[in-house]
Amino acid sequence: MDMEVVSKEQRILRQMHKTLGNIVRDISITGGRPNPLTNDTMQDIKVSLGLISEREQELTGKFNIEPPKPQSAESKQTGSSTLNFVKLPKR
C-alpha cells in the first residue's frame, strides 16, 4: 500500500473519530433533558469508534507509523479562566 494512501486513510479515520466524539459530546445529557439518541444509535457509535481505533492500530503496526495522539477538549483551549465562587450569606 502506498504511503500516500495510508496517510489519507489515517486522516479520514482521525476526522471520523473526532467527528463522532464531538457528536457524542454535543448531545450529552445535561439539565435533565432526555437523550435524543436511541440505545441502538449509541451502540453503533461505540462500535464505529472501536473499529476506527482497531484500524488505526493496524496501520500503526503494519507501516510502523506514529500513532495519533489523543486530544481532549480541554487541551485545545488556548487560554484559561478561573471561577470565583461567592458564598451567599445565610438567611
DSSP file (Angstrom, degrees, kcal/mol; ACC not computed):
  #  RESIDUE AA STRUCTURE BP1 BP2  ACC     N-H-->O    O-->H-N    N-H-->O    O-->H-N    TCO  KAPPA ALPHA  PHI   PSI    X-CA   Y-CA   Z-CA
    1    1 A M              0   0    0      0, 0.0     2,-0.1     0, 0.0     5,-0.0   0.000 360.0 360.0 360.0 133.5    0.0    0.0    0.0
    2    2 A D     >  -     0   0    0      1,-0.1     4,-2.2     4,-0.0     3,-0.4  -0.393 360.0-129.1 -67.2 139.8    1.3    3.4   -1.0
    3    3 A M  H  > S+     0   0    0      1,-0.2     4,-2.6     2,-0.2     5,-0.2   0.802 109.2  58.3 -63.1 -28.8    2.2    5.7    1.9
    4    4 A E  H  > S+     0   0    0      2,-0.2     4,-2.1     1,-0.2    -1,-0.2   0.898 107.2  46.9 -66.8 -39.4    0.2    8.5    0.4
    5    5 A V  H  > S+     0   0    0     -3,-0.4     4,-2.6     2,-0.2    -2,-0.2   0.902 112.4  50.1 -67.0 -41.6   -2.9    6.2    0.5
    6    6 A V  H  X S+     0   0    0     -4,-2.2     4,-2.6     2,-0.2    -2,-0.2   0.922 109.9  50.7 -62.0 -44.3   -2.1    5.2    4.1
    7    7 A S  H  X S+     0   0    0     -4,-2.6     4,-2.2     1,-0.2    -1,-0.2   0.907 111.1  48.1 -60.8 -42.4   -1.7    8.9    5.1
    8    8 A K  H  X S+     0   0    0     -4,-2.1     4,-2.3     2,-0.2    -1,-0.2   0.916 111.2  50.3 -65.2 -42.6   -5.1    9.7    3.5
    9    9 A E  H  X S+     0   0    0     -4,-2.6     4,-2.7     1,-0.2    -2,-0.2   0.904 109.8  51.5 -62.1 -40.7   -6.8    6.8    5.3
   10   10 A Q  H  X S+     0   0    0     -4,-2.6     4,-2.8     2,-0.2    -1,-0.2   0.916 109.2  49.8 -61.5 -43.5   -5.3    7.9    8.6
   11   11 A R  H  X S+     0   0    0     -4,-2.2     4,-2.3     2,-0.2    -1,-0.2   0.899 111.7  48.9 -62.8 -40.3   -6.6   11.5    8.1
   12   12 A I  H  X S+     0   0    0     -4,-2.3     4,-2.6     2,-0.2     5,-0.2   0.938 112.5  47.6 -63.9 -46.8  -10.0   10.1    7.3
   13   13 A L  H  X S+     0   0    0     -4,-2.7     4,-2.5     1,-0.2    -2,-0.2   0.922 112.3  49.0 -61.3 -45.1  -10.0    7.8   10.4
   14   14 A R  H  X S+     0   0    0     -4,-2.8     4,-2.5     1,-0.2    -1,-0.2   0.911 112.6  47.9 -61.4 -42.4   -8.8   10.7   12.6
   15   15 A Q  H  X S+     0   0    0     -4,-2.3     4,-2.9    -5,-0.2    -2,-0.2   0.909 112.4  48.2 -67.0 -41.6  -11.5   13.0   11.3
   16   16 A M  H  X S+     0   0    0     -4,-2.6     4,-2.7     2,-0.2     5,-0.2   0.911 112.5  49.4 -64.0 -41.6  -14.3   10.4   11.7
   17   17 A H  H  X S+     0   0    0     -4,-2.5     4,-2.2    -5,-0.2    -2,-0.2   0.931 113.9  45.9 -61.7 -45.9  -13.1    9.7   15.2
   18   18 A K  H  X S+     0   0    0     -4,-2.5     4,-2.4    -5,-0.2    -2,-0.2   0.914 113.2  49.5 -63.5 -44.4  -13.1   13.4   16.1
   19   19 A T  H  X S+     0   0    0     -4,-2.9     4,-2.3     2,-0.2    -2,-0.2   0.929 111.8  46.9 -63.8 -46.6  -16.5   14.0   14.5
   20   20 A L  H  X S+     0   0    0     -4,-2.7     4,-2.3     1,-0.2    -1,-0.2   0.907 112.6  50.9 -62.5 -40.6  -18.2   11.1   16.3
   21   21 A G  H  X S+     0   0    0     -4,-2.2     4,-2.3    -5,-0.2    -1,-0.2   0.904 110.2  49.3 -62.1 -41.4  -16.6   12.2   19.6
   22   22 A N  H  X S+     0   0    0     -4,-2.4     4,-2.8     2,-0.2    -2,-0.2   0.883 109.0  52.7 -65.8 -38.2  -17.9   15.7   19.1
   23   23 A I  H  X S+     0   0    0     -4,-2.3     4,-1.9     2,-0.2    -2,-0.2   0.946 110.6  47.1 -61.8 -47.8  -21.4   14.5   18.3
   24   24 A V  H  < S+     0   0    0     -4,-2.3     4,-0.4     1,-0.2    -2,-0.2   0.913 114.4  47.3 -60.3 -43.2  -21.5   12.5   21.5
   25   25 A R  H >< S+     0   0    0     -4,-2.3     3,-0.9     1,-0.2    -1,-0.2   0.905 111.0  51.8 -65.5 -41.8  -20.2   15.4   23.5
   26   26 A D  H 3< S+     0   0    0     -4,-2.8    -1,-0.2     1,-0.2    -2,-0.2   0.827 115.8  39.0 -66.6 -32.7  -22.6   17.9   21.9
   27   27 A I  T 3< S+     0   0    0     -4,-1.9    -1,-0.2    -5,-0.2    10,-0.2   0.326  83.7 136.4-101.9   9.1  -25.7   15.8   22.6
   28   28 A S    <   -     0   0    0     -3,-0.9     2,-0.3    -4,-0.4    -3,-0.1  -0.204  67.7 -93.0 -57.9 149.1  -24.6   14.6   26.1
   29   29 A I        +     0   0    0      3,-0.1     2,-0.3     2,-0.0    -1,-0.1  -0.462  57.6 161.1 -70.4 123.6  -27.4   14.7   28.6
   30   30 A T    >   +     0   0    0     -2,-0.3     3,-1.6    -3,-0.1     0, 0.0  -0.996  55.4  11.2-140.9 146.7  -27.5   18.0   30.6
   31   31 A G  T 3  S-     0   0    0     -2,-0.3    -1,-0.1     1,-0.3    -2,-0.0   0.763 123.3 -63.3  63.6  27.2  -30.1   19.7   32.7
   32   32 A G  T 3  S+     0   0    0      1,-0.2    -1,-0.3    -3,-0.0    -3,-0.1   0.554  91.1 148.0  77.8   6.1  -32.5   16.8   32.8
   33   33 A R    <   -     0   0    0     -3,-1.6    -1,-0.2     1,-0.1     2,-0.1  -0.476  52.8-109.8 -71.7 146.0  -33.1   16.7   29.0
   34   34 A P        -     0   0    0      0, 0.0    -4,-0.1     0, 0.0    -1,-0.1  -0.479  37.5 -99.5 -73.2 149.3  -33.8   13.3   27.6
   35   35 A N        -     0   0    0      1,-0.1    -7,-0.1    -2,-0.1    -8,-0.0  -0.532  25.8-149.8 -69.0 126.8  -31.1   11.8   25.4
   36   36 A P  S    S+     0   0    0      0, 0.0     2,-0.3     0, 0.0    -1,-0.1   0.645  73.1  81.7 -74.6 -13.1  -32.0   12.4   21.7
   37   37 A L  S    S-     0   0    0    -10,-0.2     2,-0.1     1,-0.1    -2,-0.1  -0.699  78.6-126.0 -95.3 144.6  -30.2    9.2   20.5
   38   38 A T     >  -     0   0    0     -2,-0.3     4,-2.3     1,-0.1     5,-0.2  -0.382  28.1-109.1 -77.3 164.2  -31.7    5.8   20.8
   39   39 A N  H  > S+     0   0    0      1,-0.2     4,-2.3     2,-0.2     5,-0.2   0.876 120.7  54.6 -61.6 -37.0  -29.8    3.0   22.5
   40   40 A D  H  > S+     0   0    0      2,-0.2     4,-2.4     1,-0.2    -1,-0.2   0.910 108.1  48.5 -63.2 -42.0  -29.1    1.4   19.1
   41   41 A T  H  > S+     0   0    0      2,-0.2     4,-2.2     1,-0.2    -2,-0.2   0.914 111.2  49.7 -65.4 -42.6  -27.6    4.6   17.8
   42   42 A M  H  X S+     0   0    0     -4,-2.3     4,-2.0     1,-0.2    -1,-0.2   0.904 111.7  49.0 -62.3 -40.4  -25.4    5.0   20.8
   43   43 A Q  H  X S+     0   0    0     -4,-2.3     4,-2.5     2,-0.2    -2,-0.2   0.904 109.0  52.7 -65.0 -41.0  -24.2    1.3   20.5
   44   44 A D  H  X S+     0   0    0     -4,-2.4     4,-2.6     1,-0.2    -2,-0.2   0.887 108.3  51.0 -60.9 -39.9  -23.5    1.9   16.8
   45   45 A I  H  X S+     0   0    0     -4,-2.2     4,-2.6     2,-0.2    -1,-0.2   0.917 110.1  49.5 -64.1 -43.2  -21.3    4.9   17.6
   46   46 A K  H  X S+     0   0    0     -4,-2.0     4,-2.1     2,-0.2    -2,-0.2   0.926 112.5  47.1 -60.9 -44.9  -19.4    2.9   20.2
   47   47 A V  H  X S+     0   0    0     -4,-2.5     4,-2.5     2,-0.2    -2,-0.2   0.916 112.0  50.8 -63.2 -43.0  -18.8    0.1   17.6
   48   48 A S  H  X S+     0   0    0     -4,-2.6     4,-2.5     1,-0.2    -2,-0.2   0.922 110.2  48.7 -61.1 -45.6  -17.8    2.6   15.0
   49   49 A L  H  X S+     0   0    0     -4,-2.6     4,-2.2     1,-0.2    -1,-0.2   0.883 111.4  51.1 -62.9 -37.3  -15.2    4.2   17.3
   50   50 A G  H  X S+     0   0    0     -4,-2.1     4,-2.4    -5,-0.2    -2,-0.2   0.917 110.5  47.9 -65.2 -43.2  -13.9    0.8   18.2
   51   51 A L  H  X S+     0   0    0     -4,-2.5     4,-2.4     2,-0.2    -2,-0.2   0.892 110.7  51.7 -64.5 -40.0  -13.5   -0.1   14.6
   52   52 A I  H  X S+     0   0    0     -4,-2.5     4,-2.4     2,-0.2    -1,-0.2   0.935 111.0  47.8 -61.3 -45.8  -11.7    3.2   13.8
   53   53 A S  H  X S+     0   0    0     -4,-2.2     4,-2.2     1,-0.2    -2,-0.2   0.902 110.6  51.8 -62.5 -42.1   -9.3    2.6   16.7
   54   54 A E  H  X S+     0   0    0     -4,-2.4     4,-2.3     1,-0.2    -1,-0.2   0.922 111.0  47.3 -60.3 -44.5   -8.6   -1.0   15.5
   55   55 A R  H  X S+     0   0    0     -4,-2.4     4,-2.6     1,-0.2     5,-0.2   0.895 109.6  53.1 -66.6 -39.4   -7.8    0.2   12.0
   56   56 A E  H  X S+     0   0    0     -4,-2.4     4,-2.2     1,-0.2    -1,-0.2   0.908 110.3  48.4 -60.5 -40.5   -5.6    2.9   13.3
   57   57 A Q  H  X S+     0   0    0     -4,-2.2     4,-2.6     2,-0.2    -2,-0.2   0.890 109.5  52.7 -66.7 -39.1   -3.7    0.3   15.3
   58   58 A E  H  X S+     0   0    0     -4,-2.3     4,-2.9     2,-0.2     5,-0.3   0.938 111.4  45.9 -60.0 -46.8   -3.4   -2.0   12.3
   59   59 A L  H  X S+     0   0    0     -4,-2.6     4,-2.1     1,-0.2     6,-0.4   0.891 111.9  52.3 -64.0 -38.7   -1.9    0.9   10.2
   60   60 A T  H  X>S+     0   0    0     -4,-2.2     5,-1.0    -5,-0.2     4,-0.7   0.927 115.9  39.7 -62.5 -45.5    0.4    1.8   13.0
   61   61 A G  H  <5S+     0   0    0     -4,-2.6    -2,-0.2     3,-0.2    -1,-0.2   0.901 117.9  46.3 -72.2 -41.8    1.7   -1.8   13.4
   62   62 A K  H  <5S+     0   0    0     -4,-2.9    -2,-0.2    -5,-0.2    -3,-0.2   0.871 126.6  26.4 -71.9 -38.1    1.9   -2.6    9.7
   63   63 A F  H  <5S-     0   0    0     -4,-2.1    -1,-0.2    -5,-0.3    -2,-0.2   0.289 101.5-120.7-111.9   9.5    3.6    0.5    8.5
   64   64 A N  T  <5 +     0   0    0     -4,-0.7     2,-0.3     1,-0.2    -3,-0.2   0.921  55.7 163.4  51.7  50.2    5.4    1.5   11.6
   65   65 A I      < -     0   0    0     -5,-1.0    -1,-0.2    -6,-0.4    -2,-0.1  -0.740  47.5 -99.4-101.4 146.4    3.6    4.8   11.7
   66   66 A E        -     0   0    0     -2,-0.3     3,-0.1     1,-0.1    -1,-0.1  -0.465  44.4-120.2 -62.0 125.8    3.4    7.1   14.8
   67   67 A P        -     0   0    0      0, 0.0    -1,-0.1     0, 0.0     2,-0.1  -0.339  34.8 -93.3 -68.0 152.8    0.0    6.5   16.4
   68   68 A P        -     0   0    0      0, 0.0    -8,-0.0     0, 0.0   -12,-0.0  -0.383  38.4-120.7 -65.7 142.3   -2.3    9.5   16.7
   69   69 A K        -     0   0    0     -3,-0.1     2,-0.1    -2,-0.1    -3,-0.0  -0.706  27.0-119.6 -83.7 128.6   -2.1   11.4   20.0
   70   70 A P        -     0   0    0      0, 0.0     2,-0.4     0, 0.0    -1,-0.1  -0.449  30.6-163.4 -68.2 141.4   -5.3   11.5   21.9
   71   71 A Q        -     0   0    0     -2,-0.1     2,-0.2     3,-0.0     3,-0.0  -0.988   5.7-153.9-128.4 134.7   -6.6   15.1   22.5
   72   72 A S     >  -     0   0    0     -2,-0.4     4,-0.7     1,-0.1     3,-0.5  -0.643  32.1-111.1 -99.4 164.3   -9.2   16.2   24.9
   73   73 A A  T >4 S+     0   0    0     -2,-0.2     3,-0.7     1,-0.2     4,-0.4   0.848 117.8  57.5 -61.2 -33.3  -11.4   19.2   24.6
   74   74 A E  G >4 S+     0   0    0      1,-0.2     3,-1.0     2,-0.2    -1,-0.2   0.839  98.9  58.3 -67.4 -33.0   -9.5   20.9   27.5
   75   75 A S  G 34 S+     0   0    0     -3,-0.5    -1,-0.2     1,-0.2    -2,-0.2   0.707 100.2  58.6 -71.9 -17.7   -6.2   20.5   25.7
   76   76 A K  G << S+     0   0    0     -4,-0.7    -1,-0.2    -3,-0.7    -2,-0.2   0.623  79.3 107.8 -85.3 -13.7   -7.4   22.6   22.8
   77   77 A Q    <   -     0   0    0     -3,-1.0    -3,-0.0    -4,-0.4     3,-0.0  -0.427  55.1-159.1 -68.9 136.7   -8.3   25.6   24.8
   78   78 A T  S    S+     0   0    0     -2,-0.1     2,-0.2     2,-0.0    -1,-0.1   0.818  71.3  29.7 -87.2 -32.0   -5.8   28.5   24.3
   79   79 A G  S    S-     0   0    0      2,-0.0     2,-0.3     0, 0.0    -2,-0.0  -0.695  72.1-133.4-120.2 173.9   -6.5   30.4   27.4
   80   80 A S        -     0   0    0     -2,-0.2     2,-0.3    -3,-0.0    -2,-0.0  -0.918  13.6-163.3-127.2 157.1   -7.5   29.6   30.9
   81   81 A S        -     0   0    0     -2,-0.3     2,-0.4     2,-0.0    -2,-0.0  -0.966  11.1-138.7-137.3 155.1  -10.0   31.1   33.2
   82   82 A T        -     0   0    0     -2,-0.3     2,-0.5     2,-0.0    -2,-0.0  -0.934  11.0-143.2-116.4 135.7  -10.7   30.9   36.9
   83   83 A L        -     0   0    0     -2,-0.4     2,-0.6     2,-0.0    -2,-0.0  -0.846  11.1-159.2 -97.2 131.5  -14.0   30.7   38.5
   84   84 A N        -     0   0    0     -2,-0.5     2,-0.4     2,-0.0    -2,-0.0  -0.949   7.5-153.4-110.4 122.0  -14.5   32.5   41.8
   85   85 A F        -     0   0    0     -2,-0.6     2,-0.5     2,-0.0    -2,-0.0  -0.779   2.4-152.5 -97.2 137.6  -17.3   31.3   44.0
   86   86 A V        -     0   0    0     -2,-0.4     2,-0.6     0, 0.0    -2,-0.0  -0.932  13.4-135.4-109.9 124.9  -19.0   33.7   46.3
   87   87 A K        -     0   0    0     -2,-0.5    -2,-0.0     1,-0.0     0, 0.0  -0.690  21.9-136.8 -81.5 122.8  -20.6   32.2   49.4
   88   88 A L        -     0   0    0     -2,-0.6     3,-0.1     1,-0.1     2,-0.0  -0.522  23.8-105.0 -79.6 145.2  -24.0   33.7   50.0
   89   89 A P        -     0   0    0      0, 0.0     2,-0.1     0, 0.0    -1,-0.1  -0.372  38.4-106.1 -68.6 148.9  -25.0   34.8   53.5
   90   90 A K              0   0    0      1,-0.1     0, 0.0    -2,-0.0     0, 0.0  -0.455 360.0 360.0 -73.2 147.4  -27.4   32.5   55.3
   91   91 A R              0   0    0     -2,-0.1    -1,-0.1    -3,-0.1    -3,-0.0   0.437 360.0 360.0 -93.1 360.0  -30.9   33.8   55.6
